[in-house]
Amino acid sequence: MSDSDATQSRTTDEADGALRKRVLKKVAWRLSPFLGLLYFINYLDRTNIAFAAPHGMNEALGLTKAMFGLAPGLFFIGYLILEVPSNLMLHKVGARRWIARIMVSWGIVASAIAFVPNAGTLYLLRFLLGIAEAGFFPGIILYLTFWFPKNERAKAVALFMLAVPLSSVIGSPLSAALISAGHQVLFGLDGWRFMFLVEGIPAIIVGVICWWYLTDRPRDAKWLEPAERDWLQHEMDTEDAATSNTYHYPLKKALTNPRILALAFVYFGVVYGLYAVGFFLPTIVAGFEQTFHTDYTVFQQGLIVAIPYVFGCFAMFFWARHGDRTRERVWHMAIPAIIGGIAIPIALYLQSPFTTMIAVTICAMGICAALPSFWPLPTTFLTGAAAAGGIALINALGNLAGFAGPYITGWLTDLTGSERAGLWVVGAVMVAAGIVAVLLRAAPKPDEQALP
């Protein structure tokens, strides 16, 4: 190659690199904050029941710990039933329409929980909330595969999933403040009812905005320059074609593949910890008064509950960025899951609120770091309808932990009179998830191809 040819090649590579950087930066700024806002609202509406429980709801509706554990758990039964069909519908009709529909319907149901007269109605509405929200999370994960190349996805997923710890950082004191102010603001309405009413409304508003803001595919993005649209669409089409040609994964095969089912168990373990800790942490902190003779107000309890998730935000973002840089996935998922699983049962054997919250914080950091490192795994060998169905199946089966975690933790608490047994189970399931992830690394891959 002549010097002039080499110079021209370097110039072309530099131009392509500059175009790539510019386009992905535009996409990230356009999508990540908005999708994060959607998930913030989503996660807040599904978990705010954790704050309602120790602050009037359980007493008003006559709920035991096990009965309370069943209420958030029923959400995930409805979620499971329609998860895969909902994600396939998103793939068919487009993210803009389907995500808007999901958000408006869940906002209506979430606000309606404010008016439940008894436990049975609460159970029904939590089940309907799961049906309304079905397809949202895996739909967003699928949507991100339309816009971000593989080596950018863990960071993109992490930016989206920062909404999980942020919803606790912001949502915990917000929910506590609404509970405290509720009876003074709206005709003497119980604080926990006022919280449900107010926190359901943003989903309806943002769902309407979704219809105009989101773009289904890069080729339709009027906010990109023509050259930028063409480059990004070509980049994504090329990746999809390479993946499809390598693995040839039709939908039916994806839904019955043992590796995908094993990945679902791995996800189950992390989600088990996420929801068991998330739903019972406000109750644990409220119990500090009896255990350690503290005297925290409801708002102060909300601030304490937020602390582990502040650190979880940093763990999630920087650990995912490290995973993208090294292009290693399995250990980036397994290590934090195992560390978090070891930390959580230790928390309840410590002798002060401070040391207890340190252990809980380590667990929360492990959960938050593991989640975004997991999702690039299935998207490395699934595309098209198989990706829509496979991701939804993993998410649906994994989210059975959203039923099992709170219910088993509550049942064991009623059975033993202590949270210890339930949190030992949390730790064991999380450690098992990390171990299975490592074992999958050495298992046969589709068409003998290794996952990154």
PALO-748943 format. One record per residue: residue in three letters; y, z, x negated of N, C-alpha, C, O in turn. Coordinates in steps of 0.2 Angstrom, whole numbers, plus 5000, padded with zeros to 4 digits. Layout:
! PALO-748943
alaYZXYZXYZXYZX/...
//
This chain:
! PALO-748943
met499450004996500050005000500650004996500750044991/ser501149964997501749954993502250014995502150054999/asp502750024990503150084991503550074997503650125001/ser503750014999504150005005503750015012503950045016/asp503050005011502650015017502550095018502550115023/ala502450125012502350195012502950235015502950275019/thr503550205013504150235015504250225023504450275026/gln504050165025504150155032503650195036503750215042/ser503050205033502550245037502750325037502750355042/arg503050345032503350415032503950415037503950465041/thr504350365037504850365042504650365049504850405054/thr504050325051503750325057503450395059503550415065/asp503150425054502850485056503350545057503250585062/glu503850545053504450585054504750575061504950625065/ala504850515063505150495070504650525075504950555080/asp504050515075503550535080503550615080503450635085/gly503550645074503550715074504250745077504150795081/ala504750715076505350735080505350725087505550765091/leu505050665089504950655096504550705100504650735105/arg503950715096503550765099503850835100503750865105/lys504150855095504550925095505050925100505050975104/arg505450875101505950865106505650875113505950905118/val505150835114504850825121504550895123504650915129/leu504150925119503750985120504251045121504151085125/lys504851045118505351095119505651085125505751135129/lys505751025127506051015134505551035140505751065144/val504951015139504451035144504351115144504351135150/ala504351145138504251215138504851255142504751295146/trp505451225140506051255143506151245151506351285155/arg505851185153505851165160505351205164505551225169/leu504751215161504151235165504051315164503951345169/ser504051335158503851405156504151455160503851505163/pro504851455160505251515163505051515171504951565174/phe505051455174504951445181504251465183504151505188/leu503751445179503051465181502951535180502551565183/gly503251565174503251635173503551675179503251725181/leu504051645182504351685188503851685194503851735197/leu503551625195503051625200502551675199502351705204/tyr502251675193501751725192501951795192501551845194/phe502551805190502851875191502851895198502551955199/ile503051855202503051875209502351875212502251925216/asn501951835210501251835212500851905210500551935214/tyr500951915204500651975201500852045204500552085206/leu501552045205501852095208501652105216501452165218/asp501552055219501352065226500652085227500452115232/arg500152065222499452085223499352155220498852185222/thr499852185216499652245213500152305215500052355213/asn500652285219501152335221500852395225501052445226/ile500252375228499852425232499652485227499552545230/ala499652475221499452535216500052585217499852645216/phe500652565218501152615218501252645225501452705226/ala501052605230501052635237500552685238500652735241/ala499952685234499452725236499652805235499552845239/pro499852825229499952895228500652915231500852975230/his501052865234501752885236501752875244502252845246/gly501252895247501352895254500852855258500652875264/met500552795255500152755259499452785260499252785266/asn499152815255498452845256498552895261498052905265/glu499052935261499052995266499252965273498852995278/ala499652915273499852895280499252855283499152865290/leu498852825279498252785282497552825282497052795284/gly497552885279496952915278496452885273495852885275/leu496752865267496252835263496052885257496452915254/thr495352885256495052915250495152865244495452815245/lys494952895238495052855232494652785233494852735231/ala494052795235493552735236493852695241493852625241/met494152715247494452675252495052635249495152575251/phe495452675245495952635242495752585237495952525237/gly495152595233494952545229494652485232494652435230/leu494452495239494152435243494752395245494652335245/ala495352425246495852385249496152325244496152275246/pro496352345238496452295233495852245232495952185230/gly495252275232494652235230494552175235494352125233/leu494752195242494552145247495052075246494852025248/phe495552085243496052035241495551975237495651915238/phe495152005232494751955228494251925232493951875229/ile493951955237493451915241493751855244493451805244/gly494351865248494651805250494851755245494851695246/tyr495051785239495251735234494651695231494751635230/leu494051725231493451695229493251635234493051585231/ile493251655240493051605245493351535244493051485245/leu494051535243494451475244494651455237495051405236/glu494451485231494751475225494651405223495051365221/val493951385222493751315220494051255225494351215222/pro493951265231494251215236495051205235495251155235/ser495351265234496051265233496251225227496751185227/asn495951235222496151205215495951125216496351085213/leu495451115219495251035220495751005224495950945223/met496051045229496551015233497251005229497550955230/leu497351055225497951045220497850975216498350945215/his497250965213497150905209497250845213497450795211/lys497050855220497150795224497850775227498050725226/val498150825229498850815232499450825228499950815229/gly499350865222499850875217500050945217500050985222/ala500250975211500451045211501051055215501151115218/arg501551015215502151035218502051055226502351105228/arg501751015229501551025236501151085237501251135241/trp500651095233500051145235500351215232500151265236/ile500651215227500951275224501451305229501451365231/ala501851265232502351285237502051315243502251365245/arg501551275245501151305251500851375250500851415254/ile500551375244500251445242500751495242500651555245/met501351485239501851545239502151565245502151625247/val502251515249502551535256502051575260502251625263/ser501451545260500951585264500851655262500751705266/trp500751665255500651725253501251775254501151835255/gly501851745253502451785254502451815261502651875262/ile502251775266502251805273501751855274501951905277/val501151845271500651895272500851965268500752015271/ala501151955262501352015258501852055262501752115261/ser502352025265502852065268502552095275502752155277/ala502052065278501752095284501352155283501252195287/ile501152165276500852235275501252295276500952345277/ala501952285276502352335277502252365284502452425285/phe501952335289501852355296501152375298501052385304/val500752385293500052405295499952475298500352515295/pro499652475303499552545307498952585305498952645306/asn498452555301497852595300497552555294497752505292/ala496952585292496652555286496352495287496352445283/gly496052485293495752415295496252355295496052305292/thr496852365297497352315297497552305290497652245288/leu497552355286497752345278497152305275497352255271/tyr496552325277495952285274496052205276495952165272/leu496152195282496252125285496752085281496652035279/leu497352115280497952085277497852075270498052025267/arg497452125266497352115259496852055258496852015254/phe496352045263495851995263496251925264496151875260/leu496751925269497151865270497551845264497751785263/leu497851895261498251885255497851845250498151805246/gly497251865249496851835244496651765246496751715242/ile496551745252496551675255497151645253497151585251/ala497751675255498351635254498451625247498751565245/glu498351665242498451655235497951615231498051595226/ala497351605235496851565231497051505228497351465231/gly496851495222497051425219497651435215497851385211/phe498051485215498751485212498651495204498851445201/phe498251545202498251545195497851495191498151465186/pro497251475193496951415190497251355191497251305187/gly497651345197498051285198498651285192498751225190/ile498951335191499451335185499151325179499351285175/ile498551355177498151335171498051265171498151235165/leu497751235176497651165176498251125175498251075172/tyr498851145179499451105178499751105171499951055169/leu499651155167499851165160499451115156499751085151/thr498851095158498451045154498750975155498550925152/phe499150965161499450895162500050885157500350835156/trp500350945154500950945151500950965144501350945140/phe500450995142500451025135499751005131499251015134/pro499850975125499250955121498851015119499051075120/lys498251005118497751065117497951115112497951175113/asn498251095106498451135101499151175103499351215099/glu499451165109500051195111499851245117500251275120/arg499251245120499051275126499051345126499251375131/ala498751375121498751445121499451475121499551525125/lys499951455117500651475118500951465124501251505127/ala500751405127501051395134500751435139501151465144/val500051455139499751495143500051565142500151605147/ala500151585136500451655134501151665137501251715140/leu501551615137502251615140502151625147502551665150/phe501751585150501651595158501351665159501551695164/met500851685155500551755157500951815155500751865156/leu501451805151501951855150502151895156502351945156/ala502151855162502251885168501851945170502051985174/val501251945168500852005169501052065167501252115171/pro501152075160501552135158502252145160502452205162/leu502552095161503252095163503352125170503752155172/ser502852105174502852125181502752195182502952235186/ser502352225177502352295176502952335173503152385175/val503152295168503752325165504352335169504752385170/ile504452275173505052275178504852305185505152335188/gly504252275187503952295194503852365195503952395201/ser503552405190503452475191504052515193504052545198/pro504552515189505152555191505452525197505752555201/leu505452455198505752425204505352455210505652475215/ser504752445210504352475216504452545217504552565223/ala504552585212504652655212505352665215505452715220/ala505852625213506552635216506552615223506852645227/leu506152565225506152545232505752595237506052605242/ile505252625234504952675238505352735239505452765244/ser505752755233506252815234506752795239507052845242/ala507052735239507652715243507452695250507852695254/gly506852685251506652645257506852685264507152645268/his506752745265506852775271507652785272507852795278/gln508052775267508752785267509052715269509652715271/val508752665268509052595268508852565275509352535278/leu508252565278508052525283507752575289507152585289/phe508152605293507952635299507452685298506952695302/gly507452725292506952775291506252745289505752785290/leu506152685288505552655286505252695280505652705275/asp504652705280504252745274504452695268504452635268/gly504552735263504652705256504152645254504352595252/trp503552665255503052615253503052555257502852495255/arg503152565264503252505268503852465266503752395266/phe504352495265504952455263504852415257505052355256/met504452445252504352405246503952345247504052295245/phe503452345252503052285253503452235257503452175255/leu503852255261504352205265504752175260504852115260/val505152205255505552175251505252135246505452075244/glu504652155243504352115237503952055240503852015235/gly503852045246503551985248504051935250503851875249/ile504651945251505151895252505251845247505351785248/pro505351865240505451815235504951755235505151705233/ala504351775236503851725236503951665241503851605239/ile504251685247504451635252505051585249504951525250/ile505551625246506051585244505951535238506151485238/val505551565233505451525227504851475229504851415226/gly504451485234503951435236504351375239504151315237/val504851385242505251325245505651285239505651225239/ile505851325234506151295228505651255224505851195222/cys505051275224504551245221504451165223504351125219/trp504551155229504451085232504951035229504750985228/trp505551055227505951015223505951015216506150975212/tyr505751075213505851085206505251065202505351025197/leu504651075204504051055200503950975200504150945205/thr503650945195503550875194502750875193502550915189/asp502450835197501650835196501450815189500950845187/arg501650755187501450725180502050705176502550695178/pro501950705169502450675165502750615167503350605166/arg502350565170502650495172503150505177503550455178/asp503150555181503650565186504250605184504650625189/ala504250625178504750675176505450645175505550615169/lys505850645180506550615179506950645174507450625172/trp506850715173507150755168507050735161507350765156/leu506550695160506350665153506650595152506750555157/glu506850575146507050505145506450465145505850485144/pro506550395147505950355148505450355142504850355142/ala505750355136505350355130504950415129504350425127/glu505250475131504950535131504350545136503850565135/arg504550515142503950515147503350475145502850495146/asp503550415142502950375140502550405134501950395135/trp502950435130502550465124502150525127501550525125/leu502350565131501950625133501450605138500850625137/gln501550555142500950535147500450505142499850515144/his500650465137500150425133499750485129499150475128/glu500050535127499750585123499250625127498650635125/met499450635133498950675138498350635140497850655140/asp498550565141497950525143497550515138496850505139/thr497750505132497350495126496850555125496250555123/glu497150615125496750675125496250685130495650695129/asp496450665136495950675142495350625141494750635142/ala495550565139495050515138494550535132493950525133/ala494850565127494350585121493950635123493350635122/thr494150685127493750745130493250715135492650735134/ser493450665139492950645144492450605141491850605143/asn492650565136492150525132491650565128491050545127/thr491850625126491450665121490950705126490350715124/tyr491150725131490750775135490450745142489950775144/his490750695145490550665151490350725156489750725158/tyr490850765157490650825162490950805169491550815171/pro490450785173490650785180490750855184490550905181/leu491050855190491150915193490550955194490451015193/lys489950925197489350965198489050995192488851055192/lys489050955187488850985180489251045178488951095176/ala489851035179490351095176490251155180490251205177/leu490051145187490051205191489351245190489251295193/thr488851205187488251235186488051255179487451275177/asn488451235174488351245167488351315165488751355166/pro487751335161487751405159488251435155488451495155/arg488551385151489051405146489751425150490051475149/ile489851385156490451405160490351475164490751505164/leu489651485166489551545169489651605164489851655166/ala489451595158489551645153490251655152490451715151/leu490651605151491351615151491651655156492151695156/ala491351635162491551675168491451755167491851795169/phe490851765164490751845163491251865158491451925159/val491451835153491851855148492551865151492851925150/tyr492751825155493351835159493351895164493851925165/phe492751895167492651955171492752025168493052065171/gly492552025162492652085158493352105157493552165157/val493752055155494452075153494852085160495252135160/val494652045165494952055171494752125174495252155178/tyr494152145173493952215176494452265173494652315177/gly494552265166495052305163495752305166496052355167/leu495952245167496652225169496752265176497252295176/tyr496352255181496452275187496252355188496552385192/ala495752375185495552445185496052485183496252535186/val496352465177496852505174497552495178497852545179/gly497652435180498252425183498352455190498852485192/phe497752455194497852485200497752565200498052595205/phe497452595195497452665195497852705190497952765190/leu498252665186498752695181499252735185499452785182/pro499552705190500052745193499752815196500152865196/thr499152815198498852875201498652925195498752985196/ile498452895189498352935184498952975181499053035180/val499552935181500152965179500453015184500653065182/ala500352995190500553045196500153115195500353165196/gly499553105192499053165191499253205185498953255184/phe499753175181499953215175500253285177500253335174/glu500553285183500853355186500253405186500453465185/gln499653385189499153435189498853445183498653505181/thr498753395179498353405172498753435167498553475163/phe499453415166499853435161500453475163500853495159/his500453485170501053525172501753495171502253525170/thr501753425172502353395171502753395178502453415183/asp503353365178503753365184504153305184504753305185/tyr503853245184504153185184504353155191503953175196/thr504953125192505053095198504653035199504353015195/val504753005205504352945207504652885202504252845199/phe505252885201505552835197505352845189505252795186/gln505352905187505152915180504452895179504252875174/gln503952915184503252885184503252815183502852785180/gly503752775187503752705186503852685179503652635177/leu504352715176504552705169503952715164503852675160/ile503552765165503052785161502452735162502152715157/val502352715168501852655169502052595166501552555164/ala502652585165502952515162502752515155502752465152/ile502752575151502752575144502152535141502352495136/pro501552545143501052505140501152435140500952395136/tyr501452405145501552335146502152305142502152245141/val502552345140503152325136502752305129502952255126/phe502352345126501952325120501452275122501352235117/gly501252265128500752215130501152145129500752095127/cys501752145131502152085131502152055124501951995122/phe502252095119502352075112501652055109501552005106/ala501152095111500452075109500252015112499951975108/met500351995118500151935121500451875118500151825116/phe501151875116501451825114501351805107501151755105/phe501351855102501251845095500551835093500351795089/trp500051865097499351855096499151785098498751745094/ala499451755104499251685106499551635101499251585099/arg500151655098500551605094500051605087500051555084/his499851665085499351665079498751625080498551585076/gly498451625087497851585088498051515088497651475086/asp498651495090498851415090498851395083498651345081/arg499151435079499251415072498651415068498551365064/thr498151455069497551455066496951415069496451395067/arg497151395076496651355080496051385081495551355082/glu496051455081495451495082495451525089496051555090/arg494951525093495051555099494551615101494851665103/val493951605099493451655101493651725098493651775102/trp493751735092493951805089494551825091494651885092/his495051785093495651805096495551835103496051865105/met495051815106494951845113494451905112494651955115/ala493951905107493451955107493752025104493652075107/ile494152015099494352075095494852115099494652175100/pro495352095103495752135107495352165113495452215115/ala494852125116494452155121494052215119494052265123/ile493752205113493352265111493752325109493552375111/ile494352315106494752365104495052405111495052465111/gly495252365115495452385122494952425125495052475128/gly494352405125493752435128493652505125493452545129/ile493652505119493552575115494152625117494052685118/ala494752595118495352645118495352675125495552735126/ile495152635131495352665137494952725139495252775142/pro494252735138493952795140494152855136494152915138/ile494452845129494652895125495252925128495452985127/ala495652885132496352915135496252975139496653025138/leu495752985143495753045147495453105144495353155147/tyr495253095137495053155134495553185129495453235125/leu496153155129496753175125497053235129497053245135/gln497453275125497753335127498453335129498753395130/ser498753275129499453275131499653215135499253165133/pro500153205139500353145142500553095136500353035137/phe500853115131501053065125500453035122500452975122/thr499953075120499353045117498953005122498652955120/thr498953025128498552985133498852915134498552865134/met499552915134499852845135499852805129499852745130/ile499752835123499652795117498952755118498952695116/ala498452795120497752755121497752705126497552655126/val498152725132498252675137498552615135498452555137/thr499052625131499452565128499052525124499152465124/ile498652555119498152515115497752465120497652415118/cys497452495125497052465130497452405133497252345133/ala498052415135498452365138498652315133498652255135/met498752325127498852275122498252235121498352175120/gly497652265121497052225120496952175126496752115125/ile497052205132496952155138497452095138497252045139/cys498152115136498652065137498552015131498651955132/ala498252035125498151985120497551945121497551885119/ala497051975124496451935126496551875131496251825130/leu496951885136496951845142497151775140496851725141/pro497751765136497951695135497551655129497451595129/ser497151695125496751675120496051645124495751605121/phe495951675130495351645133495351575136494951535135/trp495951565139495951505143495951435140495751385143/pro496151435133496051365130495351345129495151295128/leu494851395130494151385128493851335134493651285131/pro493851345140493551295145493951235145493651185146/thr494551235144494951165144494851125138495151065138/thr494451145133494351105128493751055129493651005126/phe493351065134492851015136492750995143492250965146/leu493351015147493350995154493950955156494550975153/thr493950895159494550865161494450845169493950845172/gly495050815172495050795178494750845184494950905183/ala494350815188494050855194493650915191493550965194/ala493250895185492850945182493251005180493051065180/ala493850985177494251045175494551085180494551145180/ala494751045186494951085192494451135194494551195196/gly493851105195493251145198493051195193492951255195/gly492951185187492751225182493151285181492951345180/ile493851275180494351325179494351365185494351435184/ala494351335191494351375197493751425197493751485200/leu493151395196492551435196492551495191492351555193/ile492751485185492851535180493351595183493151655183/asn493851565185494351615188494151655194494251715195/ala493751615198493551645205492951705203493051755205/leu492451685199491951725197492251785193492051845194/gly492651765188492951825184493351865188493351925187/asn493751845194494151885198493751925203494051965206/leu493051915203492651965206492752035203492652085207/ala492952035197493152105194493752135197493852195197/gly494152095200494752125204494452165210494852205212/phe493952145213493552185218493252245215493252305217/ala492752225210492352275207492752335203492552395204/gly493252315199493552365195493852415199493752475198/pro494352405204494652455208494152495212494152555213/tyr493652455215493252495220492752535216492652595218/ile492452515211491952555207492352615204492052675204/thr492952605201493352655198493452715204493452775202/gly493752685209493852735215493252775217493252835219/trp492652735218492052765220491852815215491652875217/leu491852805209491652855204492052915204491852965202/thr492752905205493252955205493053005211493053065210/asp492952975217492753015222492053055221491953115223/leu491553015218490953045217490953105212490553155212/thr491353095206491353145201491953195201491953245197/gly492453175205493053215205493453205199493953245197/ser493353145195493753135189493753055188493353025190/glu494353035184494352965183493952945177493852885175/arg493652995173493252985167492752935167492652885164/ala492252945172491652905173491952825174491652785171/gly492352815179492652755180492952715174492852655173/leu493252755170493552725164493052715158493152665154/trp492552745158491952735154491652665155491552625151/val491652655162491352585164491852535162491652475160/val492452545163492952495161492852475154492852415152/gly492852525149492752515142492152475141492152435137/ala491552495144490952465142490952385144490752345141/val491252375150491252305152491752265148491552205146/met492252295146492752255141492352245134492452185132/val492052295132491652285125491152225126491052185122/ala490752235132490252185133490552115133490252065131/ala491152105136491452035137491652015130491551955128/gly491852055125492052035118491452015115491451965111/ile490852045116490252035112489951965115489751925111/val489951955121489751895124490151835121489851775120/ala490751845121491151785118490951765111490951705109/val490851815107490651805100489951775100489851725096/leu489451795105488851755105488851685107488551645105/leu489351675112489451605114489651555108489551495108/arg490051585103490251545098489651515094489751455092/ala489051545094488451525091488051485095487551455093/ala488151485102487751455107487751375107488351355104/pro487351345109487351265109487951245114488051275119/lys488351205111488951175115488751115118488251085117/pro489151095123489051025127489050975122489450965118/asp488450935122488450875117488450895110488750855106/glu488250955108488250985102488950985098489050995092/gln489450985103490150995100490351065100490251105105/ala490751085095490951155094491651165097492051115097/leu491751215101492351235103492851255098492551285093/pro493451245098493851275092493951345092494251375088/
//
